[in-house]
Amino acid sequence: HPVPLLQTMRKTVVDGSNTSGFQRTTLVATDGVLQTEGGPVGIDVLCLEEDSARKLDSKLTPDGEIVTWNLDRLGIPLIEIATAPDVKSPDHAKQTSIALGRTLRDTRKVRRGLGSIRQDLNVSIMCGDRVEIKGCQDLEWIPKIIRIEMARQLHFYRLANTLRTNHNLPLLSSDRRKESVSIEQVVKQILPHEIIDVSEAFTSCKSKRVEQGMEEGFVMMALPLPGFSGYIGTKEFDVDGAQLPRLGRELAGAAKLAGVAGVYHSDELPAYGIDQEFVDKTRTLLSGVDAFVLCLAPRWQAELALESVLNRARLAFERIPKEVRNVVVKKGSPEDGTTSPMRPLPGGARMYPETDIPPLVITSEHWSKIIENLPMTQEERAQRLESFSISNDQANQLLSRELDDHFIAHQNGLPAKAWATMLLENEGDYGLMALVLAAKENGLITRDGIAPILEEFAGMNPSMDQISAKAQEMGLKPADSGDLLTIVEKVVDSRIDFVKERGMGAMGPLMGIVMKECAGAADGKQVSALLKEVIMRHL
């Protein structure tokens, strides 16, 4: 259902990816339906928006994180399509992405290749909440990424109720639609804002990271987490090699958003060169608390990071927070399907009208004209190719490489199979390819001469006479049939014993000899026919 008035809006963006501090977006249509293998999926909205800058690198410094952005795609128009919550399973999400990509490619107006279509996944389970996952470019990863996020949400729902049980607090319902009693003030008492300098405990620590940090003037700050021993977790993997969800990774993610490289926590220590001696010293300085998180950084940054960790630790008593997460990437592809936090999930309040672009009225007549001239579907294109004598493989390749329109536009009496092969094996001007193939079919050039002639006339519009003359000049004109017969007879007569011994099995070896004698100026089919005829005479 297209909208009658296009009103451009500004969407606030504060992460540095938009130099203006906002992104323009325009609602174009609502309430559509996409047919998928797993059933119909609603399309809530279709928007036109501008792309953001591309993150090239980030560097941690004592003054904070420095991010380098590439502006090569900033402002490029994008189509954003949001599906309704009709996707039934992780595999259905992949099917939906495939169906959506196929529909977009039917227009023949979209870029192709990995990264040209980017999928954001919105995942929620009943006991969790909505999380938006970015960076899902490879469709094959979608089911795994969703399953891992479902497991993460379930894990933290169970952890929240475990912590609530330990502190005699009301449990969360398994249905997020049921309102829970607020325990915010109680949790603040359980986990007070108390960040302590424990640098003195690490003066003799031989960990390379700690030694280097101390030399640079960093401090070791600690955040006590009473009652969290054993719940922060250690690194474990599922049967597919993906990291299992654990609170420690969420706390580290929160700290990294504050610009530090990471944190240490008591469940994983001793490790990283930090021996038990220093763990014990830290506990002593923290009045014997059972669990804690450490951060080595400039004081201001360590305090900021641990404050972020504290806020995330307090949220461990609740369902997972609504947030935007990013797929963890290693060497250009997902590491294991797990994700890391990016920012809180934004609401509608970040949108406001664009004052520099006037609204655009789209009349019903304009939309009617568009609907009357919709592009052909993949099925309609396949049916169109069925009237030509080409193989199924050729038809599939023509469709896959979006060459079927050129195949039909320039076919004009050319042998269908030969023309399909010509398109699939060569690149360049389609009109020139059709002309060169016609010259070959008219006996003006050899089959081996097709590629050299195409290269010779690239970017030109030659006549048939010019092609014929160039083929003659380059020695690519087919041999005269009479001369060719003489060459074939000469080759067979000189190897008559071999022919009588092998019979028709001599065809293959003698074929190469004849072609060599003709110096390439012979058509393979013609040579094969003459060779077969001459050999038959001697059998």
C-alpha positions in Angstrom: 0.0 0.0 0.0 2.0 3.0 -1.2 1.6 6.3 0.7 0.2 9.3 -1.2 2.7 11.8 0.3 6.4 11.2 0.8 7.6 13.0 3.9 11.3 12.9 4.5 12.3 12.5 8.2 15.6 12.9 10.0 16.8 10.1 12.3 19.3 11.1 15.0 22.6 9.3 14.7 25.3 10.0 17.3 27.9 7.3 16.7 29.9 9.3 14.2 28.7 7.3 11.1 26.8 10.4 9.8 28.7 13.6 9.5 25.5 15.6 9.9 24.4 13.8 13.1 21.2 12.5 11.4 20.1 10.1 8.6 17.4 10.9 6.2 14.6 8.3 5.7 11.3 8.4 3.9 8.3 6.1 4.3 7.2 4.8 0.8 4.7 2.0 1.4 3.2 -0.1 4.2 1.3 -3.4 4.7 2.7 -5.6 2.0 3.0 -9.4 1.8 6.0 -11.6 0.8 5.3 -15.2 -0.2 8.0 -17.5 1.2 8.6 -21.3 1.3 7.4 -21.3 4.9 4.3 -19.2 4.3 3.4 -15.6 3.8 5.4 -12.9 5.7 4.0 -9.4 6.1 6.0 -6.4 5.0 5.3 -3.6 7.6 7.1 -0.8 5.9 9.3 0.0 2.9 11.4 3.1 3.2 13.9 5.1 1.2 16.9 6.1 3.3 20.6 7.2 2.9 23.5 5.0 3.8 25.9 5.8 6.6 29.7 6.0 6.6 31.7 2.7 6.7 33.8 2.0 9.8 37.4 1.4 8.8 39.3 1.1 12.0 39.1 2.0 15.7 42.0 2.6 18.0 42.1 2.8 21.8 44.1 5.7 23.2 44.6 7.1 26.7 42.2 9.9 25.7 39.5 7.5 24.5 38.6 5.6 21.3 39.5 7.0 17.9 37.3 5.7 15.1 38.2 6.2 11.4 35.3 6.3 8.9 35.2 5.9 5.2 32.7 8.3 3.5 32.6 6.4 0.2 29.0 5.2 0.8 27.7 8.0 2.9 24.4 9.3 1.4 24.0 6.5 -1.1 20.2 5.7 -1.5 19.1 2.5 0.2 15.8 0.7 0.3 14.9 -0.5 3.8 12.3 -3.2 4.1 11.0 -4.3 7.5 9.1 -7.6 7.8 6.2 -8.2 10.2 6.8 -10.6 13.2 5.6 -13.5 11.0 8.9 -15.4 10.8 8.3 -18.7 12.5 11.7 -20.2 13.0 15.5 -19.6 12.3 15.2 -21.5 9.1 12.2 -19.6 8.0 14.2 -16.4 8.5 16.7 -17.6 6.0 13.9 -18.5 3.6 12.4 -15.1 4.0 15.8 -13.4 3.2 16.1 -15.6 0.1 12.6 -14.8 -1.1 13.1 -11.1 -0.4 16.4 -11.1 -2.3 14.8 -12.9 -5.2 12.0 -10.4 -5.4 14.5 -7.5 -5.4 16.6 -9.1 -8.1 13.5 -9.5 -10.3 13.6 -5.7 -10.7 17.0 -6.0 -12.3 17.8 -2.7 -10.6 19.7 -3.8 -7.5 23.4 -4.5 -6.9 24.5 -8.1 -6.5 27.1 -9.8 -4.4 27.9 -10.2 -0.7 27.2 -7.0 1.2 25.0 -5.4 -1.4 21.9 -6.6 0.6 22.4 -6.3 4.4 20.1 -8.1 6.8 19.3 -6.9 10.3 17.7 -9.6 12.5 15.2 -8.7 15.1 15.1 -11.6 17.6 12.9 -12.2 20.7 11.6 -15.1 22.7 8.7 -14.9 25.1 10.9 -14.8 28.2 13.4 -12.4 26.6 12.9 -9.2 24.6 13.6 -7.6 21.2 17.2 -7.5 20.1 18.3 -6.1 16.7 21.4 -7.9 15.3 23.4 -6.2 12.6 26.1 -7.6 10.3 24.2 -10.6 8.9 25.5 -10.5 5.3 25.8 -14.2 4.6 22.4 -16.0 4.5 23.9 -19.3 5.5 24.7 -17.8 8.9 21.2 -16.5 9.7 19.7 -19.6 11.3 22.8 -20.1 13.5 22.9 -16.5 14.6 19.3 -16.5 15.6 19.5 -19.8 17.5 22.5 -18.5 19.4 20.6 -15.3 20.3 17.6 -17.4 21.4 19.9 -19.4 23.7 21.4 -16.2 25.0 18.0 -14.7 25.9 17.0 -18.0 27.6 20.2 -18.2 29.6 19.9 -14.6 31.0 16.2 -15.1 31.9 17.2 -18.2 33.9 20.2 -16.3 35.4 17.9 -13.4 36.4 15.6 -15.7 38.3 18.5 -17.5 39.9 19.8 -14.2 41.3 16.3 -13.2 42.4 15.9 -16.5 44.2 19.2 -16.1 46.0 18.1 -12.7 47.3 14.4 -13.7 48.0 13.1 -11.4 45.2 9.9 -12.0 43.1 10.6 -14.1 40.0 10.2 -12.9 36.5 7.3 -14.4 34.5 8.2 -16.5 31.5 5.8 -14.2 29.6 7.3 -10.7 29.1 3.8 -9.3 28.5 3.1 -9.8 32.2 4.3 -6.8 34.2 6.9 -7.6 36.9 7.3 -5.9 40.3 10.1 -3.3 40.1 13.2 -4.3 42.1 15.5 -1.5 40.9 16.1 0.1 44.2 16.8 -3.2 45.9 19.3 -4.2 43.2 21.1 -0.8 43.7 21.5 -1.8 47.4 22.8 -5.2 46.4 25.2 -3.7 43.9 26.1 -0.2 45.1 28.2 2.1 43.0 31.6 1.4 44.6 34.7 1.4 42.5 38.0 0.9 44.3 41.6 1.5 43.4 43.5 -1.8 43.9 46.7 -0.9 42.1 48.8 -1.6 45.2 47.9 -5.2 45.0 49.5 -5.5 41.5 52.8 -3.7 42.1 54.8 -7.0 41.8 52.5 -8.7 39.2 54.5 -10.1 36.3 51.7 -10.2 33.8 52.9 -8.4 30.6 49.6 -6.6 30.2 49.6 -5.4 33.8 53.3 -4.4 33.8 52.9 -2.4 30.5 49.8 -0.7 31.8 51.4 0.3 35.1 54.5 1.7 33.2 52.1 3.9 31.1 50.5 5.3 34.3 47.3 3.2 34.3 45.6 2.2 37.5 43.9 -1.1 38.4 40.3 -0.3 39.5 37.9 -2.9 40.9 34.2 -3.2 41.0 32.8 -5.6 43.8 29.9 -7.8 42.7 28.8 -9.6 45.8 26.8 -12.8 45.3 28.0 -13.2 41.7 30.7 -15.8 42.2 30.2 -18.6 39.7 27.6 -16.6 37.7 29.9 -14.4 35.7 31.1 -17.6 34.0 34.1 -18.9 32.1 34.5 -19.6 28.3 32.7 -22.7 27.1 31.6 -23.9 23.7 28.7 -25.6 22.2 28.9 -28.7 19.8 29.4 -26.4 16.8 32.2 -24.4 18.4 30.2 -21.3 19.3 30.8 -19.7 22.7 28.0 -20.4 25.1 26.4 -17.3 26.6 27.9 -16.0 29.9 27.6 -12.8 31.9 31.3 -12.2 31.8 31.2 -11.6 28.0 28.3 -9.1 28.4 30.2 -7.2 31.1 33.3 -7.1 28.9 31.1 -5.8 26.0 29.7 -3.0 28.3 33.3 -2.0 29.2 34.5 -2.0 25.6 31.7 0.5 24.8 33.4 2.8 27.2 36.6 2.6 25.2 38.8 0.0 27.0 40.2 -3.1 25.5 38.5 -5.4 28.1 38.3 -6.4 31.8 39.2 -9.2 34.1 36.7 -10.9 36.4 37.1 -13.2 39.4 35.4 -16.3 37.8 38.2 -16.5 35.2 41.2 -15.7 37.5 43.9 -16.7 38.0 44.8 -16.3 34.3 46.5 -13.9 31.9 49.6 -13.9 34.1 47.6 -12.8 37.2 48.4 -15.5 39.8 46.2 -16.5 42.8 48.3 -14.3 45.0 47.0 -11.2 43.3 43.4 -12.5 43.3 43.7 -13.0 47.1 45.2 -9.5 47.6 42.3 -8.0 45.6 39.7 -9.8 47.7 41.4 -8.5 50.9 41.2 -4.9 49.6 37.5 -5.5 48.7 36.7 -6.8 52.3 36.5 -10.4 51.1 33.8 -10.0 48.4 33.3 -13.2 46.5 33.2 -11.7 43.0 34.7 -8.7 41.3 35.7 -7.1 38.0 39.0 -5.4 37.3 39.9 -2.8 34.7 43.4 -1.6 33.9 43.3 1.9 32.2 43.7 5.6 32.8 41.7 6.4 36.0 38.9 8.3 34.2 38.4 5.6 31.6 38.6 2.7 34.1 35.9 4.4 36.3 33.7 5.0 33.2 34.1 1.4 32.0 33.4 -0.1 35.5 30.3 2.1 35.8 29.1 0.7 32.5 29.9 -2.8 33.9 27.9 -2.1 37.0 24.9 -1.0 35.1 25.0 -4.2 33.0 25.5 -6.3 36.2 22.4 -4.7 37.7 20.5 -5.7 34.5 21.4 -9.3 35.2 18.4 -9.3 37.6 16.1 -8.5 34.6 15.3 -9.8 31.2 18.0 -9.1 28.6 18.0 -5.4 27.7 16.5 -4.1 24.4 19.6 -3.3 22.4 21.4 -3.3 19.0 24.1 -5.9 18.8 26.6 -6.7 16.1 27.8 -10.1 14.8 31.3 -10.8 16.0 33.4 -10.9 12.8 36.9 -12.4 12.4 38.8 -12.2 9.1 35.8 -10.8 7.2 33.2 -13.4 8.3 31.3 -14.3 11.4 33.6 -15.9 14.0 31.0 -18.3 15.5 27.6 -16.6 15.2 27.8 -14.8 18.6 27.2 -11.1 19.0 28.4 -8.1 21.0 26.5 -5.1 22.2 26.5 -1.8 20.2 24.0 0.5 21.7 20.5 0.7 23.3 17.6 0.0 20.9 16.4 3.4 19.8 12.7 4.4 19.9 10.5 6.6 17.7 11.6 9.7 19.5 14.8 9.9 17.4 12.7 10.8 14.3 11.7 14.3 13.4 10.7 16.0 10.1 13.3 17.0 7.6 12.9 20.8 7.1 15.0 21.2 4.0 13.2 18.8 1.7 9.5 19.5 0.8 7.0 16.7 0.9 6.4 15.0 -2.5 2.9 14.1 -3.6 2.6 10.7 -5.5 -0.6 10.5 -7.4 -2.7 7.4 -7.8 -2.1 7.7 -11.6 1.6 7.5 -11.0 1.3 4.4 -8.9 -1.1 2.8 -11.4 1.5 3.3 -14.2 4.2 1.6 -12.0 1.9 -1.3 -11.3 1.1 -1.7 -15.0 4.8 -1.9 -15.8 6.1 -4.3 -13.1 9.2 -6.3 -14.1 8.8 -9.9 -15.0 9.2 -12.5 -12.3 11.9 -15.2 -12.4 9.2 -17.7 -13.3 7.9 -15.6 -16.2 11.5 -15.2 -17.5 12.1 -19.0 -17.3 8.9 -19.7 -19.2 10.0 -17.2 -21.9 13.2 -19.1 -22.5 11.4 -22.4 -22.9 10.6 -21.5 -26.5 14.3 -21.6 -27.5 16.3 -24.7 -28.1 18.8 -24.3 -25.3 19.7 -26.6 -22.5 18.3 -26.3 -19.0 21.8 -25.4 -17.7 22.1 -22.6 -20.3 18.7 -21.3 -19.4 19.5 -21.3 -15.6 22.8 -19.5 -16.2 21.3 -16.9 -18.4 18.7 -16.2 -15.7 21.2 -16.3 -12.9 23.6 -13.9 -14.7 20.7 -11.7 -15.8 21.6 -12.2 -19.5 18.2 -13.4 -20.7 17.0 -10.0 -21.9 20.2 -9.6 -24.1 19.8 -13.2 -25.3 16.3 -12.4 -26.6 17.0 -8.9 -27.9 19.9 -9.9 -30.1 19.0 -13.5 -31.0 17.5 -12.5 -34.4 17.8 -15.9 -36.2 21.1 -17.0 -34.6 21.3 -20.6 -33.5 19.9 -20.5 -29.9 22.5 -22.8 -28.3 25.4 -21.1 -30.0 24.1 -17.6 -29.1 23.6 -18.7 -25.4 27.2 -20.1 -25.3 28.5 -16.9 -26.9 26.9 -14.8 -24.1 28.0 -17.1 -21.3 31.6 -17.4 -22.4 32.3 -13.8 -23.4 32.0 -10.3 -22.1 31.6 -7.0 -23.9 29.1 -5.4 -26.3 26.2 -7.8 -27.0 25.5 -6.3 -30.4 29.1 -7.0 -31.4 28.9 -10.5 -30.1 25.8 -11.2 -32.1 27.5 -9.8 -35.3 30.6 -11.9 -34.8 28.5 -15.1 -34.2 26.6 -14.3 -37.4 29.9 -14.0 -39.3 31.0 -17.3 -37.9 27.7 -19.0 -39.0 28.1 -17.5 -42.5 31.5 -19.1 -42.8 33.5 -15.8 -42.5 35.5 -16.7 -39.4 36.5 -19.9 -37.6 35.2 -20.8 -34.2 38.7 -20.2 -32.8 38.6 -16.7 -34.4 35.6 -15.5 -32.3 37.6 -14.3 -29.3 40.4 -12.6 -31.3 37.8 -10.8 -33.5 35.8 -9.6 -30.5 39.0 -8.2 -28.9 40.0 -6.6 -32.2 36.7 -4.8 -32.7 36.0 -4.0 -29.0 34.2 -0.6 -28.7 33.6 -0.4 -32.4 30.7 -1.1 -34.7 32.2 -3.0 -37.7 30.4 -4.1 -40.8 30.3 -7.8 -41.9 32.8 -7.0 -44.7 35.2 -5.5 -42.1 34.9 -8.6 -40.0 35.6 -10.8 -43.0 38.6 -8.8 -44.1 40.1 -8.8 -40.6 39.6 -12.5 -40.3 41.4 -13.0 -43.6 44.2 -10.7 -42.4 44.6 -12.6 -39.1 44.4 -16.0 -40.7 41.1 -16.7 -39.0 39.1 -17.3 -42.2 37.9 -21.0 -42.6 39.8 -23.1 -45.1 38.2 -23.8 -48.4 36.2 -27.0 -48.3 38.1 -28.5 -51.2 41.5 -27.6 -49.7 40.3 -29.0 -46.3 39.3 -32.3 -47.9 42.8 -32.6 -49.5 44.4 -32.0 -46.1 42.2 -34.6 -44.4 43.0 -37.2 -47.1 46.7 -36.5 -46.9 46.7 -37.0 -43.1 44.7 -40.2 -43.2 46.8 -41.7 -46.1 50.0 -41.0 -44.2 48.7 -42.9 -41.2 46.7 -45.6 -42.9 48.1 -48.4 -40.7 47.0 -46.5 -37.6 43.6 -46.0 -39.0 43.1 -49.6 -39.9 44.3 -50.7 -36.5 42.1 -48.2 -34.5 39.2 -47.8 -36.8 36.9 -44.9 -35.8 39.0 -44.7 -32.6 41.6 -42.8 -34.8 39.2 -39.9 -35.1 40.4 -38.1 -31.9 44.2 -38.3 -32.5 43.8 -37.4 -36.2 41.5 -34.5 -35.5 44.3 -32.6 -33.7 46.8 -33.3 -36.5 44.4 -32.0 -39.2 43.6 -28.8 -37.1 47.4 -28.2 -36.8 47.9 -28.7 -40.5 45.1 -26.1 -41.1 46.9 -23.6 -38.7 43.5 -23.0 -37.0 41.8 -21.9 -40.1 39.2 -24.7 -40.1 35.9 -25.3 -38.4 36.0 -28.2 -36.0 32.6 -29.5 -37.1 33.5 -29.5 -40.7 36.9 -31.2 -40.0 35.1 -33.9 -37.9 32.6 -34.6 -40.7 35.2 -34.9 -43.4 37.5 -37.0 -41.2 34.7 -39.4 -40.5 33.9 -39.7 -44.2 37.5 -40.4 -45.3 38.1 -42.9 -42.5 34.9 -44.8 -43.4 36.3 -45.3 -46.9 39.2 -47.2 -45.6 37.3 -49.6 -43.3 
